[in-house]
Amino acid sequence: MSAEARGWSIRRWLTLFAVAEAVLLLAALVGGAVALASLTAARNSLLDVIGPQRLAAYQLSTSLLNQETGVRGYQLGRQPEFLTPYTDGVRSQADAVAQLRQLGAVPGTQIGDDLETVLRAATTWQAAAAPTIAPGAAPVSPAQVQRGRTLFDTVRRALDAQLTHLGAVRDAGRADLDAAAAFLTSMLIAVAVLVVLLFVVLFLGLRQVITRPIVRLADEVRHVADQDVRRPVNGSGPREIAQLGADVEAMRLRILDEVAELERAHAMLDRRTRELERSNADLEQFAYVASHDLQEPLRKVASFCQLLQKRYQGLLDERGEQYIEYAVDGAKRMQGLINDLLAFSRVGRKPGEHVVVEASRLVDDALANLEVALSLSGGKVDRGELPEVRVEPALMTAVFQNLIGNALKFKGEAPPEVRVTADGDGDGWVFTVSDNGIGIDAEYAERVFALFQRLHTRSAYPGTGIGLALCRRIVEYHGGRIWLDTEAEGTTFRFTLPATEDNGDA
C-alpha cells in the first residue's frame, strides 16, 4: 500500500469499497429482478387467471349437472320442489359464465371458444327440456327422455373438452413457474456467492484500515466502563477515529454529570409512580363508594314516588300522574345504572378464586337467571359441547347471561334462536354466542363495548348500556378478548379463554 493510500480518510476508503460493491451488486440485482419478475408473472398467471378459470369451469359444470338432475327429478316425480336444483343451477351457471368472461373467456381464445361450445350445447338442451318442466306440461315420453339424455351428453363432452384444455393450460403455467423458479434460484446463488466474496475483501481491507485503531479505542473505553471512569480516552489512527476518541472523552465527562441528574430523575419518577398508583386506587374506591352510597337516597326517592303514586292515584290530573311516573321510572333506571356500575367496578378489584368448571354449567346458570325472559320472548337456546375452563364462575356466568339476554332482547319478528358453541384455538378456546336477531352494523363493532353506549332508544329496548362493557372487562380479566363478528347473520359475539392444563391441547 502506497504512502498516499495510507493517508486516505476512512470516508475515502469506504467510498472506494462502496462503489466497487455497488457496481457488482447492481448487476446481480438486475439479474435477480428479471428472474423475480418472470417468477411473479408466472405465479400471477397461474394463481390469478388459470386457477380461477378452472374453478369457474368446475362451477359451470356443476351448475349444468344440477340442472339436469332437477329436470330428471321433475320429469319423474312432477313435484315443483324437484326443480330447485334446476333453478339454482341456472343462477350458478350465470355466475360462472360471468366470471369466465371476466377472466378472459372471449371469442377468439381457446377458453372463449370452449365456453361458446358449452353454452351452445347447454342452450340446445335447455330449450328441449323447457317444455317438459313447464307448468301443466304433459308427462314426458320415452323419446323425449332419450333426446334429453343425448343432448346432455353433448353438454358433458363440451364440458370435458373445456376442462381438458384448461388442464393443459395449467400444466403449461406450472412448467413456466418451475422454470422461472429455477432461474431465480440460480440468480440467488450467484448473488450469494458474490456477496460472500465482497464481504471477504471488505473485511480484509477494513481490518487493516479501521478495525485495529477501533480495537485500541474500544479497549480504553472498556476500562472506563469497568468503573475506571477517571481514566481518559485518547483516540489514534485515522483522523475520524481520533475525533471519535475525543468525542467519547467528552461524552465520558458529560455522562458523569448526567448520571447524577438521572438518579435524581429516577427518584422523582418513583415518587410520582407511587402517587399515581395511590390516585388510581383512590379513584376506583371513590367510584365504588359513590355508587354504593347513592343507593340509599335513590331507594328513598323511588319509595316516596311510589307512595305518592298509590296515595294520589286518581286525584291528580293526567299530567301530574305522568310526572310521578317519570320520577319513579328515572329512579329505577338510576338504580339499575348504579348496580351495573358497581358490578363493573368490582371486576378484578378483589380477585376471587379461579376454579375449573364446565362451561355448560355456567350457561345453565345463566339460563336459570333468564328463565322469565326466555318464557316471555318464546326463545330457544341451543348449546353445543362446551369445554372446561378455569374462571371465576359468578363472573363468567354474568358474561353468558348478558350475551344471551341481549339475544333475547334484541330479537326480530321471529322468536329468538340462540346458539352457544366453543372451538379449540391453539392453547385456548373461542366461544361463540350467535342469534337470529336484528344484528349490529359493522361501524358499531367497537362502540358497543364502551361504557353507557346504546344503539337504540330506551323506549325501544330497555337497558343501561353497561352489559357489553362488563363482558369485555370480565373476559379481559380472565386473559381473553371479546369481539363482534360483523360478517355473520344476526348478531354473533366471540370471546376467548385460556385452556386449562387438562385441555391445553385444544
WOWO-V223918 format. One line per field, one symbol per residue. burial: # if it has 9 or more other ideal C-beta (glycine too) atoms within 8 Angstrom, else .. A space follows every 50 residues. Layout:
burial: ???
This chain:
burial: .......#.#..#...#..##..##..##.##.###.##.######..## ####.####################......##.#########.###.## #.###...#.############.###.##..##......#...##.##.. ##.##.###.###.###.##..##.##.###.##.###.##..##..#.. ##..###.######.##..##.##........#.####.#######.##. .#...#...........................#..##..#..##..##. ##..##.##..#...#...##..##.##..########.######.#... ......#.#####.###..#..##..#.#.#.#..########.###### ###########....#######.##..##########..#...##.###. .##....#.....###############.#.#.##....########### ..#..#
